[in-house]
């Protein structure tokens, strides 16, 4: 346990303060990290032991936003933070991905990292501090970790790269990039962009990495004050007899790996494993050797290692992939739209053995997604949901709420498409896309992007351009490497990188990079981006052969919309006391009506007659009385000197007895009666509540026209 120590350093215009030794002292490593009024507590703790038979590294990263951090109460009935929001899960993933490759192979103790946002000033974004805090907390703990690591956000506005921009700058900029890495290399990239070129995006990543190098150097200075003894562990060695036996069957395993078809390939690999294990047991029994309890697990582990070695060497040195493709070759693509008869838009996109059925639904403002965040409540008019059922990979399983992977993939696909969505003024609908992964063998998020673009165009959503996505892979040994276009599941699982790139013909709209090695350099990223561009153009050509631009009209099954602008001062009258007026219009016509504070009114409905009636009623409620205008008014009251006529809802004017006819009228009752509809003209107007009407003026006009 340390005495409290603090350290400050600059990151761009930010002053970052690190403090340890005062809070959370029983955690493996803990640090308070602060910039301005934003403060995070970050802890890193490992389990004491490894569970019997465990052969994987259990790393859990929890990013938690406390509403008290910004002086807010949580929404809902219980007024307490409960399950993590989608935003919290996405930030947890952003932190997990760059640090996971930096734990040593063979280290299997469970590690739990908790990042708690305890104060938020709305200016210094907590996610920019989180990865730095995690790196320091790991450095202060006894957990073995090949750090230091840091993460930054990069914006791009008017041709200038901006480090850790504000939320407003990101909203107005052309790039929103999260990049993380070590002093030596980049380990994670995630970005959305307004169709920027590969060159601009690459320079943004490199700009971010230069700042990361500086932050890592500052972390090293802080950590150098402490003498930390790291936990020593024993990496399990491969049993020599198992290794010798399986190595002799490398040729047979290679043939199984090259079996065409995903399920057939996996079946061939599994069947060979079962046969070889049975033969190995028989061999041991015949030699009267003791069979240990862990033998099967050791056998399976080395069998998997040998499989990985064969796949990687075939790609790296023979330029030959498990399904027989060349390194830049894309799997067969099939494109279909209008797959489903009732939904507003649908598409089926198939690439090899990966398939996404994507469905578009159009709705009104009432269908917007409300996001209750730590700092503010926001609304989304476009959102995409991604579902990955077990049957898509030929498995039986449980259907639960979407996990971190589903939320991450859905967010990437949503991000890729949101930059081509029309503005609210152009297309006032709320749009929901749902991607059902019906078959999967790699790159299902990119299939969701392609299918989403097709479904939007089929639904008549006026997107700016077709969007396509593709996933790039990497196999690297030393300085030798091969970049793969359109990776399948096995290449993702056994390779070193999953680099997804989505965009239009004019540029990138989203990228995401995850790696399993300690980092990649500029050369690899440059090659990957170039191959991704070529692949994207190829896929887009296939898509545009089916539909090249959005349909001019929305589906007949979709709700229709009428837009109108009213005087904001008329809003209260349209709504009425307690919403009485607007509710009556909705009940009478069966439509949905949204009213904005600026006077924009949107009327949604499927029945054209109801829409027409609602439009007339809204106009009637919000029109202003105009001088010289002619109205069909209703006589509401008769007096000795004339009659009061309602020309608009709640707007009554005086029709003087002398203005009823061009002939003398003795009694008003001789000509008019209450409830009668008469055509009148406004002849004087002081204000909307005081004006005079005339029937005579119209009669005179008609007589003149007849003569």
N, C-alpha and C positions, 0 to 999 in steps of 0.2 A: 504494500500500500504506500502511495506517495503522498508527500505534503502537496498542498495546492500549488500548481505551477501554471502560468499563463504565457501566451505568446501571441504576437500580432504581426500580420503581414498584409501587403496590398495585393489585390487581384483587380486589375483595371482601376476603377474609381472606388472600389469597395475596400474597406478595412475589415479583415477577418480576424476574429479573436478566438483562440483555443484555450480551454481551461480544463484541467484534470486534477483529481485528488480531493475534490470537495463533495461531489454528488455521485451517487451510484457506485460506491467504493467496493461493493462485494461482487460486482460484475467482473468478468474476465478482463475487460478493458473498457473505459468509459471516457467520454469527452463532451464538454459543452462547447458548441461552435456557434458563433454569433457574427452577424453582419447587420449593422444598424439596429433596428428593433426586432429583428428576426433571430430567434434562438432555438437550437435543436439540442436535445440530449441524445447521444448515440452510444449504444453499448454493444459489445461483442463478447459472447460467452460460449464456451464449448462444454460438451458432456465429458465426464471423467473417464468413461469407458466406452468401448465399442460393443454393441450387442453381438451375441454369439451368432455366427453365420452371416453377419452383415457384410455385403461386398460392394456397397455404394457409399458416396459421400452425402450425408443429409445436411444441406445448407438451407436455412430459412431466413428470409429477409422480410421484416415487417416495418413498413413506413406508416406512421400513425399521425393524423392531424387532429389535434384537440381543438374544439370550437372555442374554448376559453382563450386560446392563443390570440384570437382577434376580437375578444369581447363579445362573442355570440353564444346564444343557447342552441343546442342541437334541435333540429326539427323533430316532429313526431310526438307521440303520446308520452313516451317514457323519459324524454329529455335527457338521453344519455347516448354517448357514442356506442354503437354496437358493431355490426360487421363492417369491414372496410369498404369504402366507396370504390367505384371503378377507378377514379383518379388515384387513390391511394395504392391500389393494386398495380396500376400501370407504373407509378413511380417506384414501387418495390421492385418491379421487373427491371427498370432502368438501372437500379443499383446492383441487383443480383447478377445481371449478365456480364458486366465488366470485371467483377471480382472473382467469379466462379473459376475461370481458367487459371487463376493465380495461386490456388491452393495446391500443395504438392500431391503428386500421384501417390496413392497408397494411404493417404491420411483419411481416415474414415470416421473420426469422432464427429458427432452432431455439432453444428455451429448455428447459434441463433443470434441474429443481428436485429436490434430494435432501434428505430429512428423515431423519436417523438418530437413533433413540432409543438413547442411550449409557448412561443411568442411569435407573432407574425405581423409585420408592419405594412404589408401590402405593397412594398417596394422591392425589398430584397427577397427574391424567390427562394423558398426553403429547399426545393429540389437541387438548386445550384450548390448548396452547402452539404447536402446529404452524403454524396459519395466521398467528399473530402473527410467528413466526420467519420465515416465507416472505415476509411483507410487508416486514420489516426487511432481509432479505437482498436482495430486489429493490431496495429503497431505497438500499442501499449499493453496488449494481452500476450499470453504465452502461445497463442495460436500460430502455427507455422503459416506464413503468407509471403508470397514473392512480391510484395508491394514496394514502394507506395503507388497509389493510384488516385486519380482525380477526375472529376467530371465538370464540364462547363456547358453553357448554352451559347449558341452563336446565332445572331440575327444578321440579316443582310438588307440594308435600306439604302436606296439611291447609290448603289455600287460600292457601299462601304460595309465591311464586316464589323459587327458590334458584339463585344463580349458581355455575356449575362445581361441582355436587354430587359427592359421593363415589359410588363404584359401588354401595354399599349404599343410599344415599339414592335413587339412580336406580331401583334394583330395587323399592323400596317406594313410590315416587312415582307420580303419575298422568300425568306427562309426561316424556319424554326428548327434548329438543329441541336440535338443533345449528343455530345461526343465525350467519351471517357477513354482513359488509357494510362499507361505508365510513362516514365521518362523515355523509354526505348520505342514504344509502339502504341498504336491505337487498338483498343480492345472492344469497343462498342460504339455503334452509331445508330441514331434514330432521328429521322427528319421528315418534315413536311415542307413543301415548297410550291411556289407559284410558277411552275414550268420553267425551272432554271436549267441551264446547260450542265453537262457533266463536268466541264472545266470549272464553272463557278462553284458547284457543289464540292468538288475535290479541294479547291482552295479554301472553302469554308471549313472543311474537316482539318486541313493542315493548319489553318489559323487557330482553330481550337486546340490542336495538339501542341502548338508552341506555347500557349498559355498553360496547358496541363503540365508541361515540363517545368515551368517556373513554380507552379503550385507544389508539385512533388518535391522540388528542391527545398521549399520552405518547410514542408512536412518533415523532411530528413533533418533539418536544423532543429526543429522542435523535439523530435524523437531521440536525437543524439544526447539529450540531457539524461536519458534514462538507461539503465542497464537491465535489459529484459532477457530473461533466459527462456528460450522457446522450448515448447513441448517436443520431446523426442519420441518418435514412434518407429515401429518396425514394419517395413513394407514386406508383405507376404511374398516369398520366393516361389517360383514355379517348381513343382515336383519334377525332378530330372527324368524320372521314368515316364511320366505323362508326356513331357515335352518330347522326348525321343520317340515315343510311340506315335503321337499325333503328327509330328513333323514328317514321318514316313508316309502319311496319307495326304500330304499337301496337294498332290495332283488331283485326287478324288474330290477334295473339298473345292478346289478351283472349278472343276466341272459342275458341281452342284451350284456354286455361286453364279455361273454363267447360264443357268437354266432360264429360258424366257418366261416372262410373266411373274408378277410379284408374289402371288400366293403359291404358285408352283415352285418358284425359287426358294421361298421360305420352307416349304414342305420338303423339298429335296435336301436343304441344309439340315433341317431338324431330323429327318429320317436317317441321314448319314451319321449324325451325332449319336442317335440312339443305337445304331448298329455298331459303331466304333466303341461306344462305352460298354455294350454287352460283350463284345469281343475282348476288350481290355480286362474286364472282370474275369472272364474265362481264363485269360492268360495268367492273371495273378493267382487264381485258384489252382491252376495246374502247376504253378511254381510254388504253391503253398505259402504265399505271402499274405501278410495281414492286411485286411481291407479296412481303412479308417472311416470314421463317420463323415469326415469332410471330403472324402475322395471325389464324390460326384460333383460337388461344387467346384473343386479345384480343376476337375476335368472340363466342366462347362466353361469356366473362366478362360482356360488356355485355348479351348476350342474357339471361343469368341475372339481372343487375341490373334489367333492364326487366321481366322476369317478376315479380320481387320487388316492384317499384314498383306494378305493375298489381294484384297480389293485395292488397297492403296498402292501396292507395287504395280499392279496392272494399269492403273490410271497414270501413275507417275512416270513409269519407264516404258510401258508398251502403248500408252495413250489409248487404252482399251477399257471401256466401261462395262459394268456388270450386265447391262442389257444390250451390249453390242454397239451402242452409239459412239460416234466420234465426240471429242471433247466439246465442240460447239453445236452439236446437233440437238434440235428440239424434238420432243416426242410428238406423235401425231395429234392434231388438234381438230376437234369437232365443235361447231357452234350452232346453236339453235335458239330462236326466240319464240315467244308466245307458247311456251310449253304448257302453261296452265290456263284454262278458259276464263275463270272468274277474276283472279287478281288483276290489279291495274297494270302490271308489267311483269314479265318473267323471262328468264333465259336459262339455258342449260349449257354450261361451258365444260368441255372435257379435254384434258391434256394428258395423253397416255392413260394411266390408271388413277388419275386424280380428276374428280368431277364435283362441280358446285352447281346446285340449283338455286338461283338467286331470284328473289321475289321483291317487287317494289310496291309500296302502298302509299297513296296520296291522302292527306287529311288536312284539317283546318288548324288554326292556331291552338285550339283546345287540345290538339294531339301533340303539341310540342313536349319534349322531354325536359322536366324541371330538374336541375342539378343543384342540390343544396350543399354548397361547399363551405369550407372553413371561413373564407373571406367574403364570399358573396353567393347569392342565389342566381344562377344563370339558366337560360333556356336554349334548347337546341332545336333548330328547324330541320336538320338533317342528321340522321344517325343510322348506323349499320350494326346489326347483330349477327354474330357468327356462331353456328352450332356444329359440333363435331360428335355425332352419335357413334357408339361403339361399332355398329354394323358397317360403318364406312371403311373399317379395316378388318372386317370379317370376324369380329369378336362379339361375345355376349357380355353385357355389363349393365351397370346401373345408370339411369338417366337422372342427373342431379342439376343443381344450379350451375351456370357456367363457371369454370375455374379460371385460374390466372392465364393459362394458355389461350383459352377461348376469348377472353377479354382482350388480351394482347393482340391476337390475330385480327379480331374485329376492329380494334382501334387503328391498326395499320391500314386495313382496307378502307375504313372510313376516311382516314387522313388522306389517302391517295386520291379519293374521289371528291372530297369536299372542295378542293381548289378549282374544280371545273363546274361546280354547282352554280346555277343562276342566282342572282340577288333576289331579295324578297320582293322588290318592286317588279322584277321581270316575271317572277313565278312565286306567288304568295302561298303556295301549298307547303305543308309540313310533309317531309318525305322520309319514309322508313324503308331500309333495305334489310332483308334477312337472307343470309347465305347458309343454306343447308348443305353441308359436305356429305354427299351421298357415296363418295368413293375417295380413298386417299392413298397416294403413294408419293408424298412430297409436294411442297409448294401450294398447299390448299388455300393459304391466305392470298396468294397471287391469282389463283383461279377465282377467288371471291371478288377480286378487283375487276378482272376481265368480265365475269358474269354480272357484276354490279353495273358496270358501264353499259353493257348490253341491255339489262333490264330497265335502266333509267331511260335509255333512248326508246325502247319499246313502249314505255309508259308515257312517252311524250314530254319528258322532262328536258328542257332545252339546255343540256350541258354544253360546255364550250367546245369539247373535243372528246374523242374516244380515248379511254385510258386502258393501258395494258400493263401487266406486271410479270416479272420473271425472277427466279431465284438462282443465284450463282453459288458455286461451291469451290472448295480449295483442298488440295492435298499437298502438303509441304513437308519435306525432310531436309533439314539443313538449308542450303541455298537453292535447292532444286524444288520447283513447285509447278503445279498444273491447275489452271482455273477452269472450272466446268460450267457450262451453260445448261440451265434447266435441270437442277439436281432432283433425283428421286430420293425416296426415303432412306434407302441403304447408304447412299452417298452422303446424305446429311448426317446420318447416325455415325458413320465411320470416317467422315472427313473432318476438316479443320475449320470450316467456315460456312455460314449460311448468310449470304449477302443478297437481300431482296431489293429490287429496284422497280419502281412503278412510275409511269408517266405517259405523256402524250407525244405526238410527233415533235412538239416544240420544246419539250423539256421534262425534267423530273418533277413529280409531285410528291413522292414519298420514297424513303429508303430505310432499311433496317439491317444492321449487321451484327451478328453474333459469332464469336470464335471460341475455339476450344484450346488454342495455343496461347502463348503469352503476348501475342500482338502481331499485326501485319503492317507492312510499310506502304509508302506511297506508290511504288511500282505495282504492287499487287492490286491495290485499289483502282489504279488507273486502268489496268488490263480488265479488271472485273466490270468497271463502268462501261468500257468500250464494248465488251461482249454483251453486256446487258442491253445497251442501246440497239445493237444489231438484232438481238433476240426480240426486243420489244417491237421493233418495226415489222419483223416477220409475223408475230402474233397479231398485231394490229391489222395487217393486211388480210389475215384470215377472218378477223372479226368484221371488218368493214365490207367484206364480200357478202355478208349477210345483212347488215344494217350499218350504213355509213354516217347517218345523221339522225337526230331525234325526230320522231313523228311530229307532225304539225299540230295534232290534236291529242288530248289525253284520251284514254280508254273510255268507251261508253259506260263502263261499269264504275268509273271514277267519279267522285263528286265534282260538280261544275262550280265555277266561281264567278261572281260579279263584284267588281271593285267600284267604289265611288268615294268621293271626297266631300266631307261636310265641314261647315264652319265649326271649329272646336267649341265655340260657345253654345252650339246646339246639342252637344253630346248629352248633357244632363236631361234635356227635354226628350231625347230619343230613348234614353234609359228609363226615365220616368221615376216616380217615387217608389223606392224599394224594388226597382227593376220592373215595375208593373207594365210599362209600355213595351219594352223590348221583349219581355216574356210573352206578352199577348201576340206580338208579331210572329215570334218563333212557334208558338202553339198553333196559330192559325195557318201558317204556311209550311211547317215541318222542316224548316231550314236551320242552319247554324249561322250565327252572326257574331263576328269579331269586331270590336271597336277599339281603335288606337287613340291615344291621347292627342295625337296631331290631327285627328279628324278623318283618318283613313278607315273606311268601313269595308269589310269583306263579308260577302254572303255566300255560304256554301250549301249545296243541296244536290240531290239527284233528280228531283222532279222539276221539270222546266216551268210548269205552271206555277208551282210554289215559289220558285226563284223569281219569276216575273212579278208575282203578287207582293213578295217581300220587298223587292226593289221599289215598287210603287209606294208601299207603306212607309218605307224608310225615307223616301224622297218627300212624301207628304208631311212626315213628322219633322223634317229638318229644313224644308224650304223657307226662305224669307219672303215676306210680303214685299212686292216691288211696285213702284209707281208706274201707272199705265198698263200693268199686267192684267190679263183677263182670267177669271177663275169661275169654275162651277161651284158655287157656294150653297150652303144649306141655311135656310131661314131658321134661326134659333129663338127669336123673340120678336113680337110685334108690339109697337107702341103707337100713340096717336101721331107722332111726328115722323114715323118711319119704321124700319125694321133693322134688326141686327143679323148679319149674315156671317157665318163661319166659312172663310175661304181656305184656311189651312187648319190643321188640328190645333185648337186652343187659340186661334187668331180670328177675332170677330171685328168686323167694321160696321160703320153705320151707313145704311142705305136710306137717305132722307126721302120723305114722301115726294118731294119735288123731283127726285132723280129716278123714280120708278118708271115713268112713262113720259113720252113727249106730249101726251094729252093730260088734262087735269084729272087728278085722282082725289076723290072726296074722302074715302076711307082706305086705309092700307089694307084692311081685311077684304075689300072688294077685289083686290088683285092678288094678294099673297096670303099664305097660311103657313103656320109653323111646320117645319119638316120638308117644305118644298125646296127643290133644287133649282137655282136660278143662275143665269150667266151674268156676271157683274165685272165692272172695270174699276180699278183703283184710280181715283181722280185726285185725291190729296193724301199725303203721307207725312205725318210728324214722326212717328216711330212705329214699330211693329204692333204696338198695343193701341195706337190711335191713328185711324185712317178712315177715309170716306169712300163710299162705293157709288156706282151709278149703273143703272140698267138703261137709262135714257141715252147715254152716250153711245151705247152699242146699237140701239134702235135707230138713232140718227144716222149712224155709219152705214147700217144695212139699207136704209131708205135711199141714201145718196148713191150707194153702189147700184141699186135697182134702177134709179133714174139715169 
